[in-house]
Amino acid sequence: MRVVSWMGMIGVLAGCSNDSETKPADDGAEDTPTFHPDIVPIIGENCQQCHNSAQPMGGAFPLETYEQVYAYASVLLKKMSPEGDTQDPFFMPPFNARSTDECAPPHSFRGNYQVSAEEYAVFDAWITAGMEEGDPGASAAFTVPPVPALSGDVYALSFAGEYQVPAPSMGENDSFRCFAMEREDGSVAPPSSVWIDGFEFTPGNPDVAHHMLLFSVPNLAEQMANGLVEDPQTQSWPCDGGVSRSDGAYTVQEFDLMWGWVPGGLPLDLGWDMGMRLEANTGLVVQMHYNTLANPSDLSDRSSLGVRLMEQAPEREAFFELIGVGSAGASDEVDEPPFLVPLGATEHIESYTLSPDAPGVRMWGFIPHMHLAGTALQMRQGGDGGDTCLVNVPRYDYNWQQMYIYESDWSQLPQLQSGDALRVQCTYDNSESNVMLEKYLGGPVTEGVRLGDGTSDEMCLVGVGFACDGLCE
């Protein structure tokens, strides 16, 4: 299994500016939008959790003042478009699960901070009218909405020590590191199984923390003692996919993805009286993606993870499963084998269908996953009841692979029935028009893209959050 980290899109915006060289005069027009008061709440509610000067996240530049927003206005409009910009096919804010005529999920997703059609129309009208500033006194005082905290009895895990993030070198601003998360007593795994129904992550240095992925690793302490750890002071090691060492010194054979955090993201609060079981001696490993594009003066980090334990077994057991194909040996498992994205191919589709024998199990969350060639992904449930779109990512972004959780009553969550099939459909572009291949590989893969762990290989996977009504057998 490979879960690739998000590489920052900050540089795409940071190198752009509005074509206008001078600010327009404010003629006092009342029938067109002005920055004050019309644009301030749009930027505040949708952008400023990451783009703020007080505590910028992931190296993000601030978007708080008229001058700052004015400078990037045309770029922001393209980014917030419901359809996306065809020349730069990625959304901002980066909440990429969408509803389209072709694939409309049955429920909205929690924490959906994408710009609404109405907000987009106001922003577009503001630019068309000349981007007037308006009267600063007309805007009500605005405070960036705080990220909700996980309520209840939450205990803390953290890095064993302070880690020094590598400084920018020869244009390289990204690095990846795995940390065994410790309790205050230095333990990394519970001696007996426990139930968890919530996680929250606090970056020790928001200036460099671009994202986090959380994994569970069986027999973690034993594997650390046998060569997994590179730096005993921080109990950490280099990793750029799952939790194995990227230098090849140690391979972890078994691990599971449990959660992921991005700047502005919400804590994982399962709800529905669900819990995840962490077996005895199974520890938690945080994979950090660090970004130093903002040239921060402080490169130290000691991040922490809040874990909420349940006092008793929950009414429902939650777990994750990967649906799709990822390994080189799975090429013949796709619907039309072999898996191959030829050189120059655009809109190339590969799909995988599974018919699980798990009647009654419900689905509550999704983590879509592909690599650089991937451009779109959707997952469907089919059976006698018809075809249901479960999750739809019409413009997949390698940089922002996050979890999407339904906003729904338990009884309305999609439920597997006998004979149902789950189908994952992935779309790929192995041509010169793929900006991700150009950015990271220098262009398309000449021998064609095949399944595998490398960034020049591909996967077609969805991490699906399932839950049993009761404990799973």
SULJO-V319937 format. One record per helix or strand of 3 or more residues. SS is the DSSP state (hx for helix, st for strand). FROM is the first residue (numbers start at 0). TO is the last residue. If there is no record, write none. Layout:
ss->SS from->FROM to->TO
ss->SS from->FROM to->TO
This chain:
ss->hx from->9 to->13
ss->hx from->34 to->45
ss->hx from->65 to->79
ss->hx from->116 to->127
ss->hx from->135 to->137
ss->st from->153 to->157
ss->st from->173 to->179
ss->st from->193 to->201
ss->st from->208 to->216
ss->hx from->219 to->227
ss->st from->235 to->237
ss->st from->255 to->261
ss->st from->273 to->277
ss->st from->282 to->290
ss->st from->303 to->308
ss->st from->315 to->324
ss->hx from->327 to->332
ss->st from->347 to->353
ss->st from->361 to->368
ss->st from->373 to->382
ss->st from->385 to->392
ss->st from->403 to->405
ss->hx from->409 to->411
ss->st from->420 to->427
ss->hx from->434 to->440
ss->st from->459 to->467
